[in-house]
Amino acid sequence: MRSLRMTARDLYADITNTLIALIEADPGHLQLPWRRTGLPLSLPINAVTGNAYNGINIVSLWIASEARAYTAPLWATFKQWQSINAQVRKGEKASLVIFYKEFETAADPDSDDDGKRRVARASYVFNAAQVDGYALPQAAPLGSPIERMATADRFVTATGARIRFGGDHAYYRPSTDEIVLPPEEAFFDTQTMTRSEAFYATELHECIHYADIRIMPRAREINREGRIY
């Protein structure tokens, strides 16, 4: 069986470039004041068919999971998620995988060519953490809730930032306009901060990134035009 050479685009090169970009985007090794809850490394699985991904797709989806703080190894295409009444959230970025489709041509009786051909195709999948309407496996709670700081809570609410809890990383994602934080139970005391202080320091830090995108540009526009609305 032969594989056809792709002429429209080199899908392997696309995936390689994606991996390089994800590696270069690594923010570094920081001492984070929360416990990571990531599951043991396991094969990425299609959430609808139950089949495991293979080949270069394994590495691609592993790195995508690490870079974007996905903790469940469950993936599916947009239409596959829809087929189980789940919906990919607007603004979510897909991950590239490849698969092979087989077709037949005339066999050559004078050689061992059986006439079967394979051609590589691109497909785009989304992690279970990127969809609504799908119940992710829930890990056991890591600890008790933190001691709330009413003043800080009021301030964060006043910013208008949308905050979602889950995963092991803290970040602001402009594409979905949301702050993502680890669950508050994951934070712990350090030599310089209590659990509550660590949580709020992280939350407020991400609010700064939110403000830079959603609030500060408006202020710069006002200053540039010399007008206040």
Phi and psi in degrees as GROMACS dihedral restraints (atoms count N, CA, C in turn):
[ dihedral_restraints ]
;  ai    aj    ak    al  type     phi  dphi    fc
    3     4     5     6     1  -107.4    20    10
    4     5     6     7     1   153.8    20    10
    6     7     8     9     1  -105.0    20    10
    7     8     9    10     1   131.4    20    10
    9    10    11    12     1   -71.6    20    10
   10    11    12    13     1   139.8    20    10
   12    13    14    15     1   -72.6    20    10
   13    14    15    16     1   130.3    20    10
   15    16    17    18     1   -80.9    20    10
   16    17    18    19     1   133.3    20    10
   18    19    20    21     1  -110.2    20    10
   19    20    21    22     1   -28.7    20    10
   21    22    23    24     1   -69.5    20    10
   22    23    24    25     1   -45.1    20    10
   24    25    26    27     1  -162.4    20    10
   25    26    27    28     1   150.0    20    10
   27    28    29    30     1   -92.7    20    10
   28    29    30    31     1   101.2    20    10
   30    31    32    33     1   -65.3    20    10
   31    32    33    34     1   -34.6    20    10
   33    34    35    36     1   -63.3    20    10
   34    35    36    37     1   -39.0    20    10
   36    37    38    39     1   -64.5    20    10
   37    38    39    40     1   -38.0    20    10
   39    40    41    42     1   -60.0    20    10
   40    41    42    43     1   -46.5    20    10
   42    43    44    45     1   -66.7    20    10
   43    44    45    46     1   -41.1    20    10
   45    46    47    48     1   -59.4    20    10
   46    47    48    49     1   -44.3    20    10
   48    49    50    51     1   -63.6    20    10
   49    50    51    52     1   -36.7    20    10
   51    52    53    54     1   -63.6    20    10
   52    53    54    55     1   -43.7    20    10
   54    55    56    57     1   -63.0    20    10
   55    56    57    58     1   -43.2    20    10
   57    58    59    60     1   -61.6    20    10
   58    59    60    61     1   -43.7    20    10
   60    61    62    63     1   -62.8    20    10
   61    62    63    64     1   -40.7    20    10
   63    64    65    66     1   -66.5    20    10
   64    65    66    67     1   -40.1    20    10
   66    67    68    69     1   -65.3    20    10
   67    68    69    70     1   -44.3    20    10
   69    70    71    72     1   -67.4    20    10
   70    71    72    73     1   -22.7    20    10
   72    73    74    75     1   -82.6    20    10
   73    74    75    76     1    -3.7    20    10
   75    76    77    78     1   -57.4    20    10
   76    77    78    79     1   122.2    20    10
   78    79    80    81     1   -72.2    20    10
   79    80    81    82     1    -4.8    20    10
   81    82    83    84     1   107.1    20    10
   82    83    84    85     1   178.3    20    10
   84    85    86    87     1  -100.9    20    10
   85    86    87    88     1   100.6    20    10
   87    88    89    90     1  -106.4    20    10
   88    89    90    91     1   154.1    20    10
   90    91    92    93     1   -84.5    20    10
   91    92    93    94     1   102.4    20    10
   93    94    95    96     1   -96.8    20    10
   94    95    96    97     1   138.3    20    10
   96    97    98    99     1   -83.9    20    10
   97    98    99   100     1    35.5    20    10
   99   100   101   102     1  -144.5    20    10
  100   101   102   103     1   155.4    20    10
  102   103   104   105     1   -84.1    20    10
  103   104   105   106     1   132.6    20    10
  105   106   107   108     1   -81.3    20    10
  106   107   108   109     1   137.3    20    10
  108   109   110   111     1  -111.2    20    10
  109   110   111   112     1    13.3    20    10
  111   112   113   114     1   -54.2    20    10
  112   113   114   115     1   142.7    20    10
  114   115   116   117     1   -74.1    20    10
  115   116   117   118     1   156.2    20    10
  117   118   119   120     1   -55.6    20    10
  118   119   120   121     1   145.7    20    10
  120   121   122   123     1   -55.2    20    10
  121   122   123   124     1   124.8    20    10
  123   124   125   126     1  -141.9    20    10
  124   125   126   127     1   163.2    20    10
  126   127   128   129     1   -65.1    20    10
  127   128   129   130     1   136.2    20    10
  129   130   131   132     1   -63.0    20    10
  130   131   132   133     1   138.1    20    10
  132   133   134   135     1  -126.5    20    10
  133   134   135   136     1   142.7    20    10
  135   136   137   138     1   -73.8    20    10
  136   137   138   139     1   122.3    20    10
  138   139   140   141     1   -67.2    20    10
  139   140   141   142     1   -20.0    20    10
  141   142   143   144     1   -96.8    20    10
  142   143   144   145     1   -47.4    20    10
  144   145   146   147     1   -87.3    20    10
  145   146   147   148     1   -22.8    20    10
  147   148   149   150     1    81.2    20    10
  148   149   150   151     1     0.7    20    10
  150   151   152   153     1   -81.2    20    10
  151   152   153   154     1   144.1    20    10
  153   154   155   156     1   -82.8    20    10
  154   155   156   157     1   142.5    20    10
  156   157   158   159     1   -74.4    20    10
  157   158   159   160     1   156.0    20    10
  159   160   161   162     1  -136.5    20    10
  160   161   162   163     1   178.1    20    10
  162   163   164   165     1    61.1    20    10
  163   164   165   166     1  -144.0    20    10
  165   166   167   168     1   -64.9    20    10
  166   167   168   169     1   -19.9    20    10
  168   169   170   171     1   -62.1    20    10
  169   170   171   172     1   -32.4    20    10
  171   172   173   174     1   -61.2    20    10
  172   173   174   175     1   -51.1    20    10
  174   175   176   177     1   -64.5    20    10
  175   176   177   178     1   -42.9    20    10
  177   178   179   180     1   -58.8    20    10
  178   179   180   181     1   -46.2    20    10
  180   181   182   183     1   -75.2    20    10
  181   182   183   184     1   -31.1    20    10
  183   184   185   186     1   -59.4    20    10
  184   185   186   187     1   -49.5    20    10
  186   187   188   189     1   -68.2    20    10
  187   188   189   190     1   -38.2    20    10
  189   190   191   192     1   -61.0    20    10
  190   191   192   193     1   -39.6    20    10
  192   193   194   195     1   -64.2    20    10
  193   194   195   196     1   -43.3    20    10
  195   196   197   198     1   -67.2    20    10
  196   197   198   199     1   -44.1    20    10
  198   199   200   201     1   -66.9    20    10
  199   200   201   202     1   -31.0    20    10
  201   202   203   204     1  -111.2    20    10
  202   203   204   205     1    10.5    20    10
  204   205   206   207     1    63.8    20    10
  205   206   207   208     1    34.9    20    10
  207   208   209   210     1   -82.4    20    10
  208   209   210   211     1   133.7    20    10
  210   211   212   213     1  -105.6    20    10
  211   212   213   214     1   -12.3    20    10
  213   214   215   216     1  -107.8    20    10
  214   215   216   217     1   134.3    20    10
  216   217   218   219     1   -85.5    20    10
  217   218   219   220     1    38.6    20    10
  219   220   221   222     1  -111.6    20    10
  220   221   222   223     1   126.5    20    10
  222   223   224   225     1  -135.2    20    10
  223   224   225   226     1   158.1    20    10
  225   226   227   228     1  -167.5    20    10
  226   227   228   229     1   162.1    20    10
  228   229   230   231     1   -75.6    20    10
  229   230   231   232     1   168.8    20    10
  231   232   233   234     1   -55.5    20    10
  232   233   234   235     1   -47.9    20    10
  234   235   236   237     1   -69.2    20    10
  235   236   237   238     1   -34.7    20    10
  237   238   239   240     1   -64.8    20    10
  238   239   240   241     1   -41.1    20    10
  240   241   242   243     1   -61.9    20    10
  241   242   243   244     1   -42.0    20    10
  243   244   245   246     1   -61.0    20    10
  244   245   246   247     1   -33.1    20    10
  246   247   248   249     1   -66.6    20    10
  247   248   249   250     1   -19.3    20    10
  249   250   251   252     1  -112.7    20    10
  250   251   252   253     1    25.2    20    10
  252   253   254   255     1    63.9    20    10
  253   254   255   256     1    31.6    20    10
  255   256   257   258     1  -112.1    20    10
  256   257   258   259     1   152.5    20    10
  258   259   260   261     1  -130.1    20    10
  259   260   261   262     1   126.2    20    10
  261   262   263   264     1   -66.2    20    10
  262   263   264   265     1   131.6    20    10
  264   265   266   267     1   -69.4    20    10
  265   266   267   268     1   145.3    20    10
  267   268   269   270     1   -60.2    20    10
  268   269   270   271     1   133.8    20    10
  270   271   272   273     1    92.1    20    10
  271   272   273   274     1    -7.3    20    10
  273   274   275   276     1   -70.9    20    10
  274   275   276   277     1   142.4    20    10
  276   277   278   279     1   -95.6    20    10
  277   278   279   280     1   130.5    20    10
  279   280   281   282     1   -80.4    20    10
  280   281   282   283     1   160.0    20    10
  282   283   284   285     1  -111.0    20    10
  283   284   285   286     1   139.1    20    10
  285   286   287   288     1   -85.2    20    10
  286   287   288   289     1   132.2    20    10
  288   289   290   291     1  -131.4    20    10
  289   290   291   292     1   166.5    20    10
  291   292   293   294     1  -125.9    20    10
  292   293   294   295     1   153.2    20    10
  294   295   296   297     1  -143.1    20    10
  295   296   297   298     1   164.5    20    10
  297   298   299   300     1  -113.6    20    10
  298   299   300   301     1   135.3    20    10
  300   301   302   303     1  -108.7    20    10
  301   302   303   304     1   138.5    20    10
  303   304   305   306     1  -107.2    20    10
  304   305   306   307     1   139.7    20    10
  306   307   308   309     1  -144.1    20    10
  307   308   309   310     1   168.2    20    10
  309   310   311   312     1  -118.3    20    10
  310   311   312   313     1   144.4    20    10
  312   313   314   315     1  -122.2    20    10
  313   314   315   316     1  -179.2    20    10
  315   316   317   318     1   -66.0    20    10
  316   317   318   319     1   130.7    20    10
  318   319   320   321     1   -73.5    20    10
  319   320   321   322     1   151.9    20    10
  321   322   323   324     1  -101.2    20    10
  322   323   324   325     1   108.8    20    10
  324   325   326   327     1   -68.0    20    10
  325   326   327   328     1   -16.1    20    10
  327   328   329   330     1   -92.1    20    10
  328   329   330   331     1     3.7    20    10
  330   331   332   333     1  -143.7    20    10
  331   332   333   334     1  -176.8    20    10
  333   334   335   336     1   -88.7    20    10
  334   335   336   337     1    12.0    20    10
  336   337   338   339     1   -72.9    20    10
  337   338   339   340     1   114.0    20    10
  339   340   341   342     1   -87.0    20    10
  340   341   342   343     1     0.8    20    10
  342   343   344   345     1    84.6    20    10
  343   344   345   346     1    -2.4    20    10
  345   346   347   348     1   -85.6    20    10
  346   347   348   349     1   137.8    20    10
  348   349   350   351     1  -129.5    20    10
  349   350   351   352     1   153.5    20    10
  351   352   353   354     1  -128.6    20    10
  352   353   354   355     1   140.9    20    10
  354   355   356   357     1  -129.8    20    10
  355   356   357   358     1   137.1    20    10
  357   358   359   360     1   -80.7    20    10
  358   359   360   361     1   139.5    20    10
  360   361   362   363     1  -129.2    20    10
  361   362   363   364     1   150.5    20    10
  363   364   365   366     1   -90.4    20    10
  364   365   366   367     1   147.2    20    10
  366   367   368   369     1  -142.4    20    10
  367   368   369   370     1   152.9    20    10
  369   370   371   372     1  -122.4    20    10
  370   371   372   373     1   129.3    20    10
  372   373   374   375     1  -124.0    20    10
  373   374   375   376     1   159.2    20    10
  375   376   377   378     1  -124.6    20    10
  376   377   378   379     1   144.2    20    10
  378   379   380   381     1   -77.4    20    10
  379   380   381   382     1   158.3    20    10
  381   382   383   384     1   -60.2    20    10
  382   383   384   385     1   -26.6    20    10
  384   385   386   387     1   -72.6    20    10
  385   386   387   388     1    -9.4    20    10
  387   388   389   390     1   -98.5    20    10
  388   389   390   391     1     4.9    20    10
  390   391   392   393     1  -123.4    20    10
  391   392   393   394     1   156.2    20    10
  393   394   395   396     1  -105.4    20    10
  394   395   396   397     1   150.8    20    10
  396   397   398   399     1    88.9    20    10
  397   398   399   400     1    11.8    20    10
  399   400   401   402     1  -128.2    20    10
  400   401   402   403     1   128.2    20    10
  402   403   404   405     1   -85.5    20    10
  403   404   405   406     1   111.8    20    10
  405   406   407   408     1   -74.6    20    10
  406   407   408   409     1   148.2    20    10
  408   409   410   411     1   -58.6    20    10
  409   410   411   412     1   132.0    20    10
  411   412   413   414     1   -96.8    20    10
  412   413   414   415     1   128.2    20    10
  414   415   416   417     1   -79.4    20    10
  415   416   417   418     1   157.5    20    10
  417   418   419   420     1   -64.2    20    10
  418   419   420   421     1   144.8    20    10
  420   421   422   423     1   -55.9    20    10
  421   422   423   424     1   142.5    20    10
  423   424   425   426     1   -87.8    20    10
  424   425   426   427     1   -22.5    20    10
  426   427   428   429     1  -176.6    20    10
  427   428   429   430     1  -174.0    20    10
  429   430   431   432     1   -81.6    20    10
  430   431   432   433     1   159.9    20    10
  432   433   434   435     1   -60.4    20    10
  433   434   435   436     1   153.0    20    10
  435   436   437   438     1   -76.3    20    10
  436   437   438   439     1   166.4    20    10
  438   439   440   441     1   -79.0    20    10
  439   440   441   442     1   120.1    20    10
  441   442   443   444     1   -73.5    20    10
  442   443   444   445     1   148.7    20    10
  444   445   446   447     1  -115.6    20    10
  445   446   447   448     1   105.0    20    10
  447   448   449   450     1   -59.4    20    10
  448   449   450   451     1   -40.9    20    10
  450   451   452   453     1   -63.0    20    10
  451   452   453   454     1   -44.0    20    10
  453   454   455   456     1   -65.5    20    10
  454   455   456   457     1   -40.6    20    10
  456   457   458   459     1   -61.5    20    10
  457   458   459   460     1   -41.9    20    10
  459   460   461   462     1   -64.9    20    10
  460   461   462   463     1   -40.0    20    10
  462   463   464   465     1   -62.8    20    10
  463   464   465   466     1   -46.8    20    10
  465   466   467   468     1   -62.9    20    10
  466   467   468   469     1   -41.6    20    10
  468   469   470   471     1   -60.8    20    10
  469   470   471   472     1   -39.5    20    10
  471   472   473   474     1   -66.9    20    10
  472   473   474   475     1   -24.3    20    10
  474   475   476   477     1   -69.3    20    10
  475   476   477   478     1   -23.3    20    10
  477   478   479   480     1    81.9    20    10
  478   479   480   481     1     5.2    20    10
  480   481   482   483     1   -67.2    20    10
  481   482   483   484     1   139.5    20    10
  483   484   485   486     1   -92.8    20    10
  484   485   486   487     1   125.4    20    10
  486   487   488   489     1  -119.8    20    10
  487   488   489   490     1   131.7    20    10
  489   490   491   492     1  -122.5    20    10
  490   491   492   493     1   135.8    20    10
  492   493   494   495     1  -103.8    20    10
  493   494   495   496     1   136.8    20    10
  495   496   497   498     1   152.1    20    10
  496   497   498   499     1   155.3    20    10
  498   499   500   501     1    81.9    20    10
  499   500   501   502     1  -168.5    20    10
  501   502   503   504     1  -117.5    20    10
  502   503   504   505     1    -0.9    20    10
  504   505   506   507     1  -116.7    20    10
  505   506   507   508     1   157.8    20    10
  507   508   509   510     1  -117.4    20    10
  508   509   510   511     1   128.2    20    10
  510   511   512   513     1  -166.7    20    10
  511   512   513   514     1   160.1    20    10
  513   514   515   516     1  -105.3    20    10
  514   515   516   517     1   128.8    20    10
  516   517   518   519     1  -109.8    20    10
  517   518   519   520     1   106.4    20    10
  519   520   521   522     1   -61.4    20    10
  520   521   522   523     1   -33.7    20    10
  522   523   524   525     1   -62.2    20    10
  523   524   525   526     1   -31.1    20    10
  525   526   527   528     1  -111.6    20    10
  526   527   528   529     1    -0.1    20    10
  528   529   530   531     1    51.7    20    10
  529   530   531   532     1    55.5    20    10
  531   532   533   534     1  -146.5    20    10
  532   533   534   535     1   151.0    20    10
  534   535   536   537     1   -96.1    20    10
  535   536   537   538     1   132.9    20    10
  537   538   539   540     1  -114.7    20    10
  538   539   540   541     1   128.3    20    10
  540   541   542   543     1  -129.3    20    10
  541   542   543   544     1   150.6    20    10
  543   544   545   546     1   -62.4    20    10
  544   545   546   547     1   156.4    20    10
  546   547   548   549     1   -60.5    20    10
  547   548   549   550     1   146.3    20    10
  549   550   551   552     1   -60.8    20    10
  550   551   552   553     1   -25.3    20    10
  552   553   554   555     1   -66.6    20    10
  553   554   555   556     1   -15.9    20    10
  555   556   557   558     1   -82.2    20    10
  556   557   558   559     1   -15.1    20    10
  558   559   560   561     1   -79.4    20    10
  559   560   561   562     1   150.6    20    10
  561   562   563   564     1  -140.5    20    10
  562   563   564   565     1   164.8    20    10
  564   565   566   567     1   -67.6    20    10
  565   566   567   568     1   143.7    20    10
  567   568   569   570     1  -120.4    20    10
  568   569   570   571     1  -176.1    20    10
  570   571   572   573     1   -69.3    20    10
  571   572   573   574     1   -20.1    20    10
  573   574   575   576     1  -116.3    20    10
  574   575   576   577     1   -12.2    20    10
  576   577   578   579     1  -141.5    20    10
  577   578   579   580     1   148.8    20    10
  579   580   581   582     1   -79.3    20    10
  580   581   582   583     1   171.0    20    10
  582   583   584   585     1   -56.4    20    10
  583   584   585   586     1   -45.0    20    10
  585   586   587   588     1   -64.5    20    10
  586   587   588   589     1   -43.0    20    10
  588   589   590   591     1   -63.8    20    10
  589   590   591   592     1   -39.1    20    10
  591   592   593   594     1   -63.6    20    10
  592   593   594   595     1   -42.1    20    10
  594   595   596   597     1   -63.0    20    10
  595   596   597   598     1   -49.8    20    10
  597   598   599   600     1   -70.1    20    10
  598   599   600   601     1   -33.6    20    10
  600   601   602   603     1   -61.2    20    10
  601   602   603   604     1   -41.2    20    10
  603   604   605   606     1   -68.7    20    10
  604   605   606   607     1   -45.7    20    10
  606   607   608   609     1   -61.7    20    10
  607   608   609   610     1   -44.9    20    10
  609   610   611   612     1   -69.3    20    10
  610   611   612   613     1   -33.2    20    10
  612   613   614   615     1   -60.2    20    10
  613   614   615   616     1   -44.3    20    10
  615   616   617   618     1   -69.5    20    10
  616   617   618   619     1   -28.7    20    10
  618   619   620   621     1   -64.4    20    10
  619   620   621   622     1   -30.3    20    10
  621   622   623   624     1   -63.9    20    10
  622   623   624   625     1   -44.2    20    10
  624   625   626   627     1   -63.1    20    10
  625   626   627   628     1   -40.2    20    10
  627   628   629   630     1   -60.6    20    10
  628   629   630   631     1   -45.6    20    10
  630   631   632   633     1   -63.9    20    10
  631   632   633   634     1   -37.4    20    10
  633   634   635   636     1   -62.1    20    10
  634   635   636   637     1   -33.9    20    10
  636   637   638   639     1   -88.8    20    10
  637   638   639   640     1   -43.0    20    10
  639   640   641   642     1   -98.9    20    10
  640   641   642   643     1   -22.5    20    10
  642   643   644   645     1  -114.4    20    10
  643   644   645   646     1   -51.2    20    10
  645   646   647   648     1   -61.2    20    10
  646   647   648   649     1   -39.3    20    10
  648   649   650   651     1   -56.5    20    10
  649   650   651   652     1   -34.4    20    10
  651   652   653   654     1   -65.9    20    10
  652   653   654   655     1   -41.3    20    10
  654   655   656   657     1   -64.8    20    10
  655   656   657   658     1   -40.7    20    10
  657   658   659   660     1   -64.0    20    10
  658   659   660   661     1   -37.0    20    10
  660   661   662   663     1   -64.2    20    10
  661   662   663   664     1   -41.4    20    10
  663   664   665   666     1   -62.3    20    10
  664   665   666   667     1   -44.9    20    10
  666   667   668   669     1   -64.4    20    10
  667   668   669   670     1   -37.9    20    10
  669   670   671   672     1   -69.2    20    10
  670   671   672   673     1   -40.0    20    10
  672   673   674   675     1   -83.9    20    10
  673   674   675   676     1   -18.4    20    10
  675   676   677   678     1    74.2    20    10
  676   677   678   679     1    19.7    20    10
  678   679   680   681     1  -127.6    20    10
  679   680   681   682     1   155.1    20    10
  681   682   683   684     1  -121.6    20    10
  682   683   684   685     1   129.5    20    10
